[in-house]
Amino acid sequence: MKKELTFALNYALNKGFQIHPDAFKILENVDVKKLEKIIKEIVREKTKQKLFQINQDDLETYLGIKEDPTLKSEIIVLFDPTTKITTGEGVDGYNALFSSRFNKLKKIILDRPEARKLKSIAFVKTAKTEDDMYVCGLITTRNTERNITKLVLEDPSGSFEGIVFDDELQKTVGSLLTDQFVMVRVGLGKNSGFVIKDLILPDIPDQHINKSETEVYAVFLSDLHIGSKYFMEEEFMEFVSWLSSPDPVARKIRFVLIGGDVVDGVGIYPNQEKELVCLTIEEQLKKAESLIDKIPKNVKVIIMPGNHDPGRRALPQPAIPKKYNSSLWEMENVVMVGNPAVVSLNGVKVMMFHGQSIDDIVKTTPGLSYNKPTNVMKHLLRARHLSPIYGRQTPIAPEMEDLLVIENIPDIFHVGHVHRAELDMYKGILLVNSGSWQRQTPFQASVGMTPNPGIAIMVNLKTFQVFHQNYNSNSENILQN
């Protein structure tokens, strides 16, 4: 008998455990380097459960040999922009994009009772009535001066300027985003101008949550930045090893969702090469493949791109192209999707978005910050659009159809990008910003950005109870909620 196996067996026996003969046969074929760790983890978990026999089932589950047939793990991709991208050119392309945005959002807001009185801007500008009217459009200008706010809306028939006097309504208007869709109630002012008296957003109706029939878990990750010197490889591998452990939660995990920035990329920012351990995209993706390959094969991995990953940078992004590393595409338990995407996990709808637009929204909206990303996510849900602002930091392609409108209402909204793990709820939707697996970089330190990396967020898809594992040794590194 190998001395490593003898040591492992003696460890278990000294802890008061019995080892079934069938389990012994499996242990004989395990890599000797892993034996000690395997036995110690199984002993620890079974001691918690007050079960003092190690049997064949324990080892088969731990090693990923056996899958629990009672646990359902169905994934359906409900929306993926990869095959829908039909980029237009120049002015015509952007005209098509904004026409599509307007028409989709108008269709959504037509469900509101006020929409029965909806008129075009051209009609309102020529109507001779003292009754209030409703119009909708995209915001082109918002200015506040002398305690009044002027709002310019545009629809296919033209544009008009309305004035907001009400103090409370001005607070709401102050949080609106350029190019956002709104419906307003307007009346004629004393000087023949238009006064905005109410404002209605497309928003999300209160939701009845879809739940999985069986008790399975989904893990939410983002911003691994593999290839960076600051990628927490040791901690990430500790998490991946835990997925194969006999821990009661780990045994029920069937989905891992990675919300972009799988790799650190090349040439993303000045002097980036000084912070890389893998100097090419191919090297970085090869490394990513080797790490993801260690995830148990009964766990399905959904991968979307972020702004650091190869391929198109403009939104919407197709899935990471095969030409950079076809092996990821060929892995049996990996599903590659674009950004944004909507997937059904045992009937639970998850909207995945890397979150590039957070940059623009934080910089233009008072009261919002990178430290509270779920507040920005609520803004996106209220606007029913994942990147309302055009022409700032977030590149948006002139698609013939606006694929960033939130048409499919999710049960879980999963975002990354800002390296801050945080949880919240909005109208029945679970908001998950899944943080990162990259330590604070010199650039982040220079701009005062403090990430809380190394947190794996897990959601029970049957009960919507949330768990997390913190692999960061910093005691101040906590999950926000």
Secondary structure, DSSP 8 states (H G I E B T S, - for coil): --HHHHHHHHHHHHTT-EE-HHHHHHHTTS-HHHHHHHHHHHHHHHHHTT--EE-HHHHHHHTTS---TTS---EEEEE-GGGT--B--HHHHHHHHHHHHHHHHHHHHTTSGGGGGB--HHHHHH---SS-EEEEEEEEEEEEETTEEEEEEEETTEEEEEEE--HHHHHHHHT--TT-EEEEEEEE-TTS-EEEEEEE------------SS--EEEEE----BTBTTB-HHHHHHHHHHHTS--TTGGGEEEEEEES--B--SSSSTTGGGGBSS-SHHHHHHHHHHHHTTS-TTSEEEEE--TTSSS--SBSB----GGG-HHHHH-TTEEE--BSEEEEETTEEEEEE--TTHHHHHHHSTT--TT-HHHHHHHHHHHTBS----SSSS-B--BSS-TTB--S--SEEEE-SS--EEEEEETTEEEEEE--SB---HHHHHTT-----SEEEEEETTT--EEEEE----TT---B-
